[in-house]
């Protein structure tokens, strides 16, 4: 069956000292979570700290972004090959903040997904609609476009090593969570969409929910049949709330 997964997206947060303290707290609880996949996504600059603290635990770490190819004249960018050197196993692709603030379009996101696969990093593809799109009843259309554009680039087979996070944009950092029922509808839609391409991948792939997941709403979401875990932003910045979500 699908292993439950909780991923913490730290975004552009954390000091050197704060990151070390948070990593140590997570490390100290790691034995409680051997039946789950726990992954943290610190900023690039804190990845060596994650490697140092988490290397001998079951907890994984990954990056929030990457750029295409292995190396080259791309000032300010980091490649998948570099991330692998620091022990990353996962990378977030297409987070809504990348789509919005950094103008990452469907094509670039598909290319980034491919770059991750090429170096055997597991992509967590983030998809989700804005408030306006939901109000216009476009949720499924948007999710479909965001997933199919990647399948067209890399093929469904390459989703064997991927995870998808459904993150409605209106729920990210706003304190507004999708209800378990709303999230389940979107997750079931995603699984059905994948099943049209490959039944076995659709059954196996972990689908995470993201958007204001907190210690007090996680359990309700995790009860839903197609929700396999969470991608957590704000609540992953404190050990106590993050670990409570892992326990849920
Ligand atoms: P949030 O962020 O939990 O702070 O809403 C989730 C995310 O952006 O992945």
Boltz pocket constraint, residues with backbone or C-beta under 6 A from the ligand:
constraints:
  - pocket:
      binder: B
      contacts: [[A, 9], [A, 167], [A, 171], [A, 172], [A, 173], [A, 174], [A, 175], [A, 210], [A, 211], [A, 212], [A, 213], [A, 231], [A, 232], [A, 233], [A, 234], [A, 235]]
      max_distance: 6.0
